[in-house]
Structures are given as structure tokens and as C-alpha cells.
Amino acid sequence: MQQLLTTSLILLWSIAFCQAATPTASSLAYAQNFELVEHSGYQLLTVKNLFRNSSRSHRYALVPREAALPKQLPQDALVIRTPVRRVVVMETVYIGYLDALDQLDRIVGAATVDFISEPSIRERTRNGSIKTIQIGQSLNIESLLLLQPDLILTSISGDPSFDVPPKLIRSGLPVVITASYMERHPLARAEWIKFLAPFFEVSEKANEVFKASAQRYEALRASTQSIQERPSVFCSAPYSGTWHVAGGDSFTARAIKDAGGHYLWSDNDSQGGIPLDTERVFLKAAEADYWIDPSAYRSLAELFAADPRFTKFRATQIGQVYNNTRQVGPHGGNNIWERGIVHPEEILADLIKIFHPERLPEHELIYYENLK
């Protein structure tokens, strides 16, 4: 009997040990460009699809601050001690996530400060409690070192003229590269809150925020699925002679579809922008019902001054041009790229209100405005 009891205890202990030692991947509902795996003593984050046609990936091992370093850490993983206390954000998009996680007070440095929308962060950059960081070749590594950051958040596009300077990567600073902008679904971008949360040890909070957003988004999407008459939609505007319309496999195209619209380039399988000239866009979109997101223009007069041919689009003639510029600040910052990324259900509600106003009669536009 004693031997049987001892054998049973050993078996139970072995099962428990194996379960604790077996890596467990956290389930993601929409995001495809990162994965989070729980290991014994640390969490391993992997980022992939960093930019178009990229085969590279980056790995980050998150180890509790007071714990000993596990012996089996991957050699190619950057070790980050958690919870992080001092954070530098190189793009404004991270401010929306950190705000939702109640971690804005962790920010000690920020780049592109003129484009920040969050009032408290703007004030802290003005009074100097948040250090303004230069970008590109003007980046000062010494000033970053003096900040003693636990985490520097940034992304790359594959364009050397815009991307993180190699000297920053070589500096040994805790640089974490993200790829949320390469996701194909609005909720996939929002789900990146689950990527950032483990750095602060607030994953439960991230799950709550994302769950509420996803439920509202899916409810709104379901409300448009029975719509048969879908207005035709095109987007963006030319820059330096080239009109980059969103690909049919992009999060923009998905949002238009989910809002009950027919995106004119939905048959294109590109995730990024499709470079076209104005003539080719006009051939396809001349009779479209709606034109959305026409660059930074905030009036039809500005739009027509940029190119008189824009007056020939039916959407401009019937006054159905909408831009996501309602919350643009005095220096060009736009809250749609902060709060809106975390809460795509608010953007979807705006688009439904534009395309099918009878579906949301009480909704007032949050990010979009009708250009007059």
C-alpha cells in the first residue's frame, strides 16, 4: 500500500512537472505577426512579417525582474526584465496601447512629438519630463543611454531612409521591433495590445480591453452582413504623382467590407498600397459613391486646389467625401492612430454611419468628417 501511494505521488509530480515545463502558446484570435509562448521562468515573444517580403523575425525573452535568468534561454532572443519601468516610444501608435493599459506614466522618451495626440503626453514633452527623441540619422544614442530605458518600441518598413538606424540596433539598448501595421484585419492591429502587455505584466488588463473591443466590432460587423445594396468606395489620394490605393487584403479594405461597403480594389490580393496614376484611379472610381481618407485634405477646396480633375469624381459632386481628420491636432497628430488603433470598433461605427446612416441613427462621428 505504501509503495502504491509513493508511486502515485511520483506519477502526479511528474505530470505536474511536465505540464509546467511544456511551453504553452497563447491563443490569438486575429493577429498573425507575433506569437507569445509561455516557458518555465520566462515568456518568449516572436515578431515576424516585419515589412513586405521580409523573412526576418525577432525574439524577445521576458524574464521577471527579480528572477534568476533561466538556463535554456534562446541565444538569439533579447532579454527584457519585467515589469519595465522606463519606456521610449519611437512612434505615436504605442501611446494608444499604453493608455489603454494605464501605463502612460512609464514613458520617459518619445519621438515625433508634434504628432502626439494624448494631452498628458504632449504636456510632459513640453515641460521636459518626457525627453524628445530625434529620429533617423539625427538620432543621438548618448541621449538615449542617459535615459536608461528598459524598453524602446519601434517598427521598420524596409526603407533604409526611414527605418531604425543600424547604430541604434548595435547600441545594445533594449530595442523591440513591432509589426502591427502589417496586419490584415483591424482587430489584428488592436490585438497587439496583448504583445505589449507582458512587458508591463498586465496581460489580464489587455485581455479585458481587447475582448470588449472585439465583441463590439463583431456585433457591428454582423449588423451589416445582410445588406445587399453596398455603396462603392475608393480611398486615399495621390502623393508626388502616385496614388497608393489600399490593397484588397489590407485592414482598410477589410474595414470597408465590414461596414457594408464595396471596396473597388477588393479583388486585389495586396496587403499594402497599390501604386497607380490618377488616370487609372479615375477610370475605376469615377462613378464611385464614396471617397474616404483623401490624404490630409480637410475641405473640398483644398482637394480641388491640389488637382482640378478631382471635381470630376461623382463622389465629390454629390458631397460624399469623408476624411478621418476630425481629431487632427494643430501640428498634424491624429488620434485615429492612437486610440483608433486600439478601438477599431469606433472606426467601424463611423464607417457604418457614413455608408448606412439608418443603421446607427444615434451615432455621432468620432474620427471622420464630411468635407465641405
WOVEN-V561460 format. One record per backbone hydrogen bond with DSSP energy under -0.5 kcal/mol. CO is the residue of the C=O (numbers start at 1). NH is the residue of the N-H. E is the energy in kcal/mol with one decimal. If there is no record, write none. Layout:
# WOVEN-V561460
co;nh;e
CO;NH;E
CO;NH;E
This chain:
# WOVEN-V561460
co;nh;e
1;5;-2.4
2;6;-2.5
3;7;-2.5
4;8;-2.2
5;9;-2.4
6;10;-2.3
7;11;-2.2
8;12;-2.6
9;13;-2.6
10;14;-2.3
11;15;-2.3
12;16;-2.4
13;17;-2.5
14;18;-2.5
15;19;-2.4
16;20;-2.2
17;21;-2.2
18;22;-1.5
24;38;-3.7
33;48;-2.6
35;46;-2.4
36;26;-3.2
37;39;-0.6
37;44;-2.9
38;24;-2.3
39;41;-0.8
39;42;-0.9
42;39;-2.7
43;45;-0.6
43;62;-3.3
44;37;-2.4
45;60;-2.8
46;35;-1.8
47;58;-2.1
51;54;-2.1
56;49;-0.6
56;50;-0.5
58;47;-3.0
59;78;-2.4
60;45;-3.0
60;62;-0.7
61;63;-0.7
61;80;-2.7
62;43;-2.1
63;82;-2.2
64;67;-1.4
70;73;-0.8
74;77;-1.4
76;59;-0.5
78;61;-2.3
80;63;-2.3
82;65;-3.6
86;150;-2.9
86;151;-1.4
87;108;-3.1
87;109;-1.3
88;90;-0.5
88;153;-2.8
89;111;-2.1
91;94;-0.9
92;95;-1.6
92;96;-0.7
93;96;-0.6
93;97;-1.0
94;98;-2.7
95;99;-2.3
96;100;-1.9
97;101;-1.5
98;103;-3.2
99;102;-1.5
103;106;-1.8
104;107;-1.6
106;87;-2.9
108;131;-2.5
109;89;-2.2
110;133;-2.8
112;115;-1.7
113;116;-1.5
114;333;-0.7
115;334;-0.5
118;122;-2.2
119;123;-2.4
120;124;-1.9
121;125;-1.9
122;126;-1.9
123;127;-2.4
124;129;-0.9
124;130;-2.1
131;110;-2.5
133;112;-0.5
135;138;-1.4
136;139;-1.5
139;141;-0.8
140;144;-1.4
141;145;-2.5
142;146;-2.0
143;147;-0.9
144;147;-0.6
144;148;-0.7
144;149;-0.6
145;148;-1.1
151;88;-2.5
152;176;-3.3
153;90;-2.5
154;178;-2.5
158;160;-0.7
159;162;-1.8
159;163;-2.0
165;168;-1.7
165;169;-1.2
166;170;-2.5
167;171;-0.6
168;171;-0.6
168;173;-0.5
169;172;-0.8
173;175;-2.3
174;152;-2.5
174;176;-0.5
175;177;-0.5
176;154;-2.2
178;156;-0.6
179;182;-1.2
180;183;-1.9
183;251;-0.6
185;188;-0.8
185;189;-1.6
186;190;-1.7
187;191;-1.9
189;192;-1.2
190;193;-1.7
191;194;-2.2
192;195;-0.8
192;196;-1.6
193;197;-2.0
194;198;-0.6
196;199;-1.2
196;200;-0.6
197;200;-1.5
197;201;-0.8
197;202;-1.8
199;83;-0.6
199;84;-2.8
202;206;-1.8
203;207;-2.4
204;208;-1.9
205;209;-2.4
206;210;-2.7
207;211;-2.4
208;212;-2.0
209;213;-2.0
210;214;-3.1
211;215;-2.4
212;216;-1.9
213;217;-2.5
214;218;-2.9
215;219;-1.8
216;220;-2.2
217;221;-2.9
218;222;-2.3
219;223;-1.3
221;224;-1.5
221;225;-0.6
222;225;-0.8
224;227;-1.5
228;230;-1.1
229;231;-0.6
231;262;-3.2
232;289;-0.7
232;290;-2.0
233;264;-2.3
234;292;-2.3
237;244;-0.5
239;242;-1.8
242;239;-3.2
242;244;-0.7
243;245;-1.1
243;276;-2.0
245;274;-3.3
247;250;-1.5
250;254;-1.9
251;255;-2.2
252;256;-2.1
253;257;-2.2
254;258;-2.9
255;259;-1.4
256;261;-2.5
257;260;-1.8
261;263;-0.7
262;233;-2.5
263;266;-1.8
265;268;-1.6
270;249;-2.6
272;247;-1.5
273;275;-0.6
274;245;-1.9
276;243;-3.7
277;281;-1.8
278;282;-2.8
279;283;-2.1
280;284;-1.1
281;285;-2.9
282;286;-1.8
285;288;-1.6
286;314;-2.9
290;234;-1.8
291;322;-2.5
292;236;-1.4
293;295;-2.1
294;297;-1.5
299;303;-1.9
300;304;-3.0
301;305;-2.1
302;306;-1.5
303;307;-1.2
307;310;-2.3
308;311;-1.7
309;312;-1.8
310;313;-1.3
313;317;-1.7
314;318;-1.9
315;320;-3.0
316;319;-0.8
320;291;-2.0
321;371;-2.6
322;293;-1.9
323;325;-1.1
323;369;-2.3
325;328;-1.6
327;335;-1.1
329;332;-1.6
333;329;-3.5
334;337;-1.9
335;338;-1.3
335;339;-0.8
335;340;-1.9
338;342;-1.0
339;343;-1.9
343;346;-1.5
343;347;-0.8
344;348;-2.7
345;349;-2.0
346;350;-1.8
347;351;-2.3
348;352;-2.5
349;353;-2.3
350;354;-1.8
351;355;-2.8
352;356;-3.1
356;359;-2.4
356;360;-0.6
357;360;-0.6
358;361;-0.5
360;363;-1.1
367;326;-2.2
369;323;-2.2
369;371;-0.6
